[in-house]
Amino acid sequence: MTATSRPQPPATHGNGTRAPPANGAETFAKFFECWILQQSRDLDALRAAAAAAPPAGPGPDDDADLRRLVDRVLGHYEHYYRAKSAAASDDVLPMFAPSWISATETLYLWCGGWRPTAALHLLYSKSGAQLEAQLPAFLDGAGLRDGDLGGLDAEQLQAADQLQRRTIRSEREIDEAAASAQESLATTKMVELAAAGQGMEREMEAKAEGMRRVLEMADGLRMDTLRAVVALLRPPQAVHFLVAAAELHLAVHDFGRRKDAAE
């Protein structure tokens, strides 16, 4: 998916969940609950695959099975963004103030979702934690395992650094597009319409179209970055990365929901 593509959702999801037609925030909110359940199922499958990996590292057949699992999980993310695009084409406003997430989660929104560079920070954080877990055995003379993120090699770290730099540049371009769309609210024409007290509907719809383009760019970059991180990893490492991504998202979502319910 490119940062500017806008595919339509398929009729059904891989697990039979139907993608929402472009009929607004209420339908997407219901879809989001289905997505959370799907992500939980994916997390279970990813954890099981990580736990079943042989200590000596997976062989070619194991790698092929892990790659199929990784591709399936990435396909679910693709489906999510297609469904989101379809809903935003009907009304983009709820995508920037979503009712389907908690107040805690809204603190970390960037252009209607997670900041793409967060995927790189997650990679580095999980890699550091898994490397630290291997250090006692390494100090006793064992080699570092390359079946998890603690075994990232120099070439992978260089590729991750280059990806981070590209992603930061893309984020800045989107920030500029968002600023331009937001500043367009205060044009001379808008000032005149506000003073007249009428005729703003068509102009506001034009402003909303600018924010649709921003969301489309941001969601495209989110998916592109996720795929690029996975592409630089070996299949067992990609499983560990996707486990970390799902655990973090689901944990923050659950915490936020519980906090909202308590208030």
C-alpha positions as a Markdown table, in Angstrom:
| # | Residue | x | y | z |
|---|---|---|---|---|
| 1 | Met | 0.0 | 0.0 | 0.0 |
| 2 | Thr | 1.4 | 3.4 | -0.9 |
| 3 | Ala | 0.8 | 6.5 | 1.1 |
| 4 | Thr | -1.7 | 7.8 | -1.4 |
| 5 | Ser | -3.6 | 4.6 | -2.4 |
| 6 | Arg | -7.2 | 4.3 | -1.5 |
| 7 | Pro | -8.5 | 0.7 | -2.0 |
| 8 | Gln | -12.0 | -0.3 | -1.2 |
| 9 | Pro | -12.6 | -3.0 | 1.4 |
| 10 | Pro | -13.5 | -6.5 | 0.2 |
| 11 | Ala | -16.9 | -8.0 | 0.9 |
| 12 | Thr | -15.6 | -10.2 | 3.7 |
| 13 | His | -12.6 | -10.6 | 5.9 |
| 14 | Gly | -10.4 | -13.7 | 6.1 |
| 15 | Asn | -12.3 | -14.8 | 9.3 |
| 16 | Gly | -15.7 | -14.0 | 7.8 |
| 17 | Thr | -16.1 | -10.6 | 9.4 |
| 18 | Arg | -17.7 | -8.3 | 6.9 |
| 19 | Ala | -16.0 | -5.0 | 6.2 |
| 20 | Pro | -18.2 | -1.9 | 6.9 |
| 21 | Pro | -19.8 | -0.1 | 4.0 |
| 22 | Ala | -19.0 | 3.6 | 3.8 |
| 23 | Asn | -21.9 | 4.7 | 6.0 |
| 24 | Gly | -20.3 | 6.5 | 8.9 |
| 25 | Ala | -18.8 | 6.3 | 12.3 |
| 26 | Glu | -21.4 | 4.0 | 14.0 |
| 27 | Thr | -20.7 | 1.2 | 11.6 |
| 28 | Phe | -16.9 | 1.6 | 11.8 |
| 29 | Ala | -17.1 | 1.6 | 15.6 |
| 30 | Lys | -18.8 | -1.9 | 15.4 |
| 31 | Phe | -16.1 | -3.0 | 13.0 |
| 32 | Phe | -13.4 | -1.8 | 15.3 |
| 33 | Glu | -14.7 | -4.1 | 18.1 |
| 34 | Cys | -14.5 | -7.0 | 15.6 |
| 35 | Trp | -11.0 | -5.8 | 14.8 |
| 36 | Ile | -10.0 | -5.9 | 18.5 |
| 37 | Leu | -11.2 | -9.5 | 18.7 |
| 38 | Gln | -9.3 | -10.4 | 15.5 |
| 39 | Gln | -6.1 | -8.9 | 16.8 |
| 40 | Ser | -6.5 | -10.9 | 20.0 |
| 41 | Arg | -6.9 | -14.1 | 18.0 |
| 42 | Asp | -3.8 | -13.1 | 15.9 |
| 43 | Leu | -1.9 | -12.5 | 19.1 |
| 44 | Asp | -2.7 | -16.0 | 20.4 |
| 45 | Ala | -1.5 | -17.5 | 17.1 |
| 46 | Leu | 1.7 | -15.5 | 17.1 |
| 47 | Arg | 2.5 | -16.4 | 20.7 |
| 48 | Ala | 1.9 | -20.0 | 20.0 |
| 49 | Ala | 4.2 | -19.9 | 17.0 |
| 50 | Ala | 6.9 | -18.1 | 19.0 |
| 51 | Ala | 6.7 | -20.6 | 21.9 |
| 52 | Ala | 6.9 | -23.6 | 19.4 |
| 53 | Ala | 10.1 | -22.4 | 17.7 |
| 54 | Pro | 12.9 | -24.9 | 18.3 |
| 55 | Pro | 15.8 | -23.8 | 20.5 |
| 56 | Ala | 18.3 | -24.3 | 17.6 |
| 57 | Gly | 16.2 | -22.0 | 15.4 |
| 58 | Pro | 13.6 | -22.8 | 12.8 |
| 59 | Gly | 14.4 | -24.7 | 9.6 |
| 60 | Pro | 13.2 | -23.9 | 6.1 |
| 61 | Asp | 9.8 | -25.6 | 6.6 |
| 62 | Asp | 9.3 | -23.7 | 9.9 |
| 63 | Asp | 10.3 | -20.4 | 8.2 |
| 64 | Ala | 7.7 | -21.0 | 5.5 |
| 65 | Asp | 4.9 | -21.6 | 8.1 |
| 66 | Leu | 5.9 | -18.5 | 10.1 |
| 67 | Arg | 6.0 | -16.4 | 6.9 |
| 68 | Arg | 2.5 | -17.5 | 6.1 |
| 69 | Leu | 1.3 | -16.5 | 9.6 |
| 70 | Val | 3.1 | -13.2 | 9.3 |
| 71 | Asp | 1.5 | -12.5 | 5.9 |
| 72 | Arg | -1.9 | -13.4 | 7.3 |
| 73 | Val | -1.6 | -11.0 | 10.2 |
| 74 | Leu | -0.4 | -8.2 | 7.9 |
| 75 | Gly | -3.4 | -8.9 | 5.7 |
| 76 | His | -5.6 | -8.3 | 8.7 |
| 77 | Tyr | -3.9 | -4.9 | 9.2 |
| 78 | Glu | -4.4 | -4.1 | 5.5 |
| 79 | His | -8.1 | -5.0 | 5.8 |
| 80 | Tyr | -8.4 | -2.7 | 8.8 |
| 81 | Tyr | -7.1 | 0.3 | 6.8 |
| 82 | Arg | -9.3 | -0.5 | 3.8 |
| 83 | Ala | -12.3 | -0.5 | 6.1 |
| 84 | Lys | -11.2 | 2.7 | 7.7 |
| 85 | Ser | -10.7 | 4.4 | 4.3 |
| 86 | Ala | -14.2 | 3.4 | 3.3 |
| 87 | Ala | -15.7 | 4.9 | 6.5 |
| 88 | Ala | -13.7 | 8.1 | 6.1 |
| 89 | Ser | -14.9 | 8.6 | 2.6 |
| 90 | Asp | -18.4 | 9.0 | 4.1 |
| 91 | Asp | -17.4 | 11.2 | 7.0 |
| 92 | Val | -13.8 | 11.9 | 8.0 |
| 93 | Leu | -14.5 | 13.9 | 11.2 |
| 94 | Pro | -15.0 | 10.9 | 13.5 |
| 95 | Met | -11.6 | 9.5 | 12.5 |
| 96 | Phe | -9.9 | 12.4 | 14.2 |
| 97 | Ala | -12.1 | 12.2 | 17.3 |
| 98 | Pro | -12.9 | 8.5 | 17.5 |
| 99 | Ser | -15.6 | 7.4 | 19.9 |
| 100 | Trp | -14.4 | 3.7 | 19.7 |
| 101 | Ile | -11.1 | 4.3 | 21.6 |
| 102 | Ser | -10.5 | 5.4 | 25.2 |
| 103 | Ala | -9.5 | 8.9 | 26.4 |
| 104 | Thr | -6.1 | 7.5 | 27.2 |
| 105 | Glu | -5.6 | 6.4 | 23.6 |
| 106 | Thr | -6.6 | 9.8 | 22.3 |
| 107 | Leu | -3.5 | 11.3 | 24.0 |
| 108 | Tyr | -1.3 | 9.4 | 21.6 |
| 109 | Leu | -3.2 | 10.0 | 18.3 |
| 110 | Trp | -1.2 | 11.4 | 15.4 |
| 111 | Cys | -3.3 | 12.3 | 12.3 |
| 112 | Gly | -6.0 | 9.8 | 13.3 |
| 113 | Gly | -3.8 | 6.9 | 14.4 |
| 114 | Trp | -0.5 | 5.8 | 15.8 |
| 115 | Arg | 2.7 | 7.6 | 14.8 |
| 116 | Pro | 4.6 | 5.5 | 12.2 |
| 117 | Thr | 8.0 | 6.0 | 13.8 |
| 118 | Ala | 6.5 | 4.3 | 16.9 |
| 119 | Ala | 7.0 | 1.0 | 15.0 |
| 120 | Leu | 10.7 | 1.6 | 15.0 |
| 121 | His | 10.8 | 2.6 | 18.6 |
| 122 | Leu | 8.9 | -0.6 | 19.4 |
| 123 | Leu | 11.4 | -2.7 | 17.4 |
| 124 | Tyr | 14.4 | -1.2 | 19.3 |
| 125 | Ser | 12.7 | -1.5 | 22.7 |
| 126 | Lys | 11.8 | -5.2 | 22.2 |
| 127 | Ser | 15.2 | -6.0 | 20.7 |
| 128 | Gly | 16.9 | -4.5 | 23.7 |
| 129 | Ala | 14.7 | -6.4 | 26.1 |
| 130 | Gln | 15.3 | -9.7 | 24.3 |
| 131 | Leu | 19.0 | -9.1 | 24.0 |
| 132 | Glu | 19.3 | -8.4 | 27.7 |
| 133 | Ala | 17.5 | -11.7 | 28.4 |
| 134 | Gln | 20.1 | -13.5 | 26.4 |
| 135 | Leu | 23.1 | -11.9 | 28.1 |
| 136 | Pro | 23.6 | -14.3 | 31.0 |
| 137 | Ala | 23.8 | -17.3 | 28.6 |
| 138 | Phe | 26.0 | -15.3 | 26.3 |
| 139 | Leu | 28.4 | -14.5 | 29.1 |
| 140 | Asp | 28.6 | -18.2 | 29.9 |
| 141 | Gly | 29.8 | -18.8 | 26.4 |
| 142 | Ala | 26.6 | -19.4 | 24.4 |
| 143 | Gly | 26.0 | -17.6 | 21.2 |
| 144 | Leu | 23.3 | -15.1 | 20.7 |
| 145 | Arg | 20.1 | -16.6 | 19.3 |
| 146 | Asp | 18.9 | -15.1 | 16.0 |
| 147 | Gly | 15.3 | -16.4 | 16.4 |
| 148 | Asp | 14.1 | -13.3 | 18.2 |
| 149 | Leu | 14.7 | -9.6 | 18.1 |
| 150 | Gly | 17.7 | -9.9 | 20.4 |
| 151 | Gly | 19.6 | -11.3 | 17.4 |
| 152 | Leu | 19.3 | -8.4 | 15.1 |
| 153 | Asp | 22.5 | -8.2 | 13.1 |
| 154 | Ala | 24.4 | -5.1 | 11.9 |
| 155 | Glu | 22.8 | -5.1 | 8.4 |
| 156 | Gln | 19.3 | -5.2 | 10.0 |
| 157 | Leu | 20.1 | -2.4 | 12.4 |
| 158 | Gln | 21.4 | -0.3 | 9.5 |
| 159 | Ala | 18.2 | -1.0 | 7.5 |
| 160 | Ala | 16.1 | 0.0 | 10.5 |
| 161 | Asp | 18.0 | 3.2 | 10.9 |
| 162 | Gln | 17.5 | 4.1 | 7.2 |
| 163 | Leu | 13.8 | 3.3 | 7.5 |
| 164 | Gln | 13.5 | 5.4 | 10.6 |
| 165 | Arg | 15.0 | 8.4 | 8.8 |
| 166 | Arg | 12.7 | 8.0 | 5.7 |
| 167 | Thr | 9.7 | 7.6 | 8.0 |
| 168 | Ile | 10.6 | 10.8 | 9.9 |
| 169 | Arg | 10.8 | 12.7 | 6.6 |
| 170 | Ser | 7.4 | 11.4 | 5.5 |
| 171 | Glu | 5.9 | 12.3 | 8.9 |
| 172 | Arg | 7.1 | 15.8 | 8.5 |
| 173 | Glu | 5.5 | 16.0 | 5.0 |
| 174 | Ile | 2.2 | 14.9 | 6.5 |
| 175 | Asp | 2.5 | 17.3 | 9.4 |
| 176 | Glu | 2.9 | 20.1 | 6.8 |
| 177 | Ala | -0.2 | 18.9 | 4.9 |
| 178 | Ala | -2.2 | 18.8 | 8.1 |
| 179 | Ala | -1.1 | 22.3 | 9.1 |
| 180 | Ser | -2.0 | 23.6 | 5.6 |
| 181 | Ala | -5.5 | 21.9 | 5.9 |
| 182 | Gln | -6.0 | 23.3 | 9.4 |
| 183 | Glu | -4.9 | 26.8 | 8.5 |
| 184 | Ser | -7.3 | 26.9 | 5.6 |
| 185 | Leu | -10.0 | 27.4 | 8.1 |
| 186 | Ala | -9.0 | 31.0 | 8.5 |
| 187 | Thr | -9.1 | 32.1 | 4.9 |
| 188 | Thr | -10.6 | 35.4 | 3.8 |
| 189 | Lys | -13.6 | 33.5 | 2.4 |
| 190 | Met | -14.2 | 31.7 | 5.7 |
| 191 | Val | -14.0 | 34.9 | 7.6 |
| 192 | Glu | -16.6 | 36.5 | 5.2 |
| 193 | Leu | -18.9 | 33.4 | 5.5 |
| 194 | Ala | -18.6 | 33.5 | 9.3 |
| 195 | Ala | -19.6 | 37.1 | 9.4 |
| 196 | Ala | -22.6 | 36.5 | 7.1 |
| 197 | Gly | -23.7 | 33.6 | 9.3 |
| 198 | Gln | -24.6 | 31.4 | 6.3 |
| 199 | Gly | -23.2 | 29.5 | 3.3 |
| 200 | Met | -20.5 | 27.6 | 5.2 |
| 201 | Glu | -21.6 | 24.1 | 4.5 |
| 202 | Arg | -20.0 | 23.7 | 1.1 |
| 203 | Glu | -16.8 | 25.4 | 2.2 |
| 204 | Met | -16.5 | 23.2 | 5.3 |
| 205 | Glu | -16.9 | 20.1 | 3.2 |
| 206 | Ala | -14.0 | 21.3 | 1.1 |
| 207 | Lys | -12.0 | 21.7 | 4.3 |
| 208 | Ala | -12.9 | 18.2 | 5.3 |
| 209 | Glu | -11.6 | 16.8 | 2.0 |
| 210 | Gly | -8.2 | 18.2 | 2.9 |
| 211 | Met | -8.2 | 16.3 | 6.1 |
| 212 | Arg | -9.3 | 13.1 | 4.3 |
| 213 | Arg | -6.2 | 13.4 | 2.2 |
| 214 | Val | -4.1 | 13.8 | 5.4 |
| 215 | Leu | -5.7 | 10.7 | 6.9 |
| 216 | Glu | -5.1 | 8.8 | 3.7 |
| 217 | Met | -1.4 | 9.7 | 3.7 |
| 218 | Ala | -1.0 | 9.0 | 7.4 |
| 219 | Asp | -2.7 | 5.6 | 7.2 |
| 220 | Gly | -0.7 | 4.7 | 4.1 |
| 221 | Leu | 2.5 | 5.5 | 5.9 |
| 222 | Arg | 1.4 | 3.5 | 8.9 |
| 223 | Met | 0.9 | 0.4 | 6.8 |
| 224 | Asp | 4.0 | 1.0 | 4.7 |
| 225 | Thr | 6.1 | 1.3 | 7.8 |
| 226 | Leu | 4.7 | -1.8 | 9.4 |
| 227 | Arg | 5.4 | -3.8 | 6.2 |
| 228 | Ala | 8.9 | -2.3 | 5.9 |
| 229 | Val | 9.8 | -3.3 | 9.5 |
| 230 | Val | 8.6 | -6.8 | 8.9 |
| 231 | Ala | 10.5 | -7.0 | 5.6 |
| 232 | Leu | 13.9 | -6.4 | 7.3 |
| 233 | Leu | 13.3 | -9.2 | 9.8 |
| 234 | Arg | 13.7 | -13.0 | 9.5 |
| 235 | Pro | 10.3 | -14.8 | 9.9 |
| 236 | Pro | 10.8 | -15.8 | 13.6 |
| 237 | Gln | 11.9 | -12.2 | 14.4 |
| 238 | Ala | 8.8 | -10.8 | 12.5 |
| 239 | Val | 6.6 | -13.0 | 14.7 |
| 240 | His | 8.2 | -11.5 | 17.9 |
| 241 | Phe | 7.7 | -8.0 | 16.5 |
| 242 | Leu | 4.1 | -8.6 | 15.7 |
| 243 | Val | 3.5 | -10.1 | 19.1 |
| 244 | Ala | 5.0 | -6.9 | 20.7 |
| 245 | Ala | 2.8 | -4.7 | 18.5 |
| 246 | Ala | -0.4 | -6.5 | 19.3 |
| 247 | Glu | 0.4 | -6.8 | 23.0 |
| 248 | Leu | 1.1 | -3.1 | 23.3 |
| 249 | His | -2.0 | -2.0 | 21.4 |
| 250 | Leu | -4.4 | -4.4 | 23.2 |
| 251 | Ala | -2.9 | -3.5 | 26.7 |
| 252 | Val | -3.2 | 0.2 | 26.2 |
| 253 | His | -6.8 | -0.2 | 24.8 |
| 254 | Asp | -7.8 | -2.4 | 27.7 |
| 255 | Phe | -6.2 | 0.0 | 30.3 |
| 256 | Gly | -7.9 | 3.0 | 28.7 |
| 257 | Arg | -11.3 | 1.2 | 28.7 |
| 258 | Arg | -11.0 | 0.3 | 32.3 |
| 259 | Lys | -10.0 | 3.8 | 33.3 |
| 260 | Asp | -12.9 | 5.3 | 31.4 |
| 261 | Ala | -15.3 | 2.9 | 33.1 |
| 262 | Ala | -14.0 | 3.8 | 36.5 |
| 263 | Glu | -14.5 | 7.5 | 36.1 |
